[in-house]
Amino acid sequence: MSVGASEDYADQRGEWPVIALDDLASELDGRHQQRVLGWLAQTPAQVFITATEPPAALADSPTAPTRFHVEHGVVQRLD
């Protein structure tokens, strides 16, 4: 589901879908990461981003993300 499709879904259903982005940094350069994350920050969507390293664009995020580490099926919240 694309960003535009997410907004269309919210308009039609009255609620936002959960948005999952896998390895954002491998698909988009820093400028495009910032554009996507900036747009998502303005929505009420719940967003999950998976990555081996935090995307650089999150460093400039006005909202601190909640981070987790998953290894061998064990989930740990990072502070």
N, C-alpha and C positions, 0 to 999 in steps of 0.2 A: 504494500500500500504506500503510495507516494504521499508527500506532504500535502499536495493539493487534494488528493483523494481523502486524506484524513479530515481536512476541513469540510469537504463535501459530505462525508459520513456524519460529522458532527451536526451540520446543518439539517440533514435529513432525519437523523435519529434523535437529535436533542442531547446527545452525550458524545464525548470524545472517545475514540478507541485508544487502547494501550499501544504505544508506538515502540517498536524494537529496532534498534540500529546495530548491526553487527560490524565490528571493526571499521568504524567510521574513518579513521586515519588512513587506512589502506585504500579507500575508495575516493576520498576527497582531499584536495590540498587544504592548507590552513585557512585560506580566505573563504572557501566554500563550506568548510566545517563551521566557521563562525556564522555564516549566513543561515545555515540550517539550524544551529543551536540557538541563534538569536531569535529566529522565528518561533521555534518551539518554546522558548522561554516566555513568549508572549501569549501562549495558549494554556489552557488548563489541562493539557494532556499529561498523562503519566508516561514517562519515557525511560526505557531501559537501553543502555549502551553497553555492548560487550567489546572488550579489547584486551590485548596483552599489556598495553601501556595506555594510560589515560590520554585521550586526545588533547593536543596542545590548546585547542580552542576552549577547553573547559577551564583553563587557567584564568581566562578573562571573564568567566561567567559571573554575573551579579548574584546568582544563587549558588550556594555551595552544594554540590551533589552529594548524595549518600552513596558511599562506595562499599563494595563487597569484594571479597576474594573467594573464589571457588576452586577447590583442589580436591580431587578424588571424591567428589560428591559432598564435600563438607563446605558449608557456606559460613564465612566469617565476616562480620561487619568491621570495616576499617574506620578508625576515627581520625 
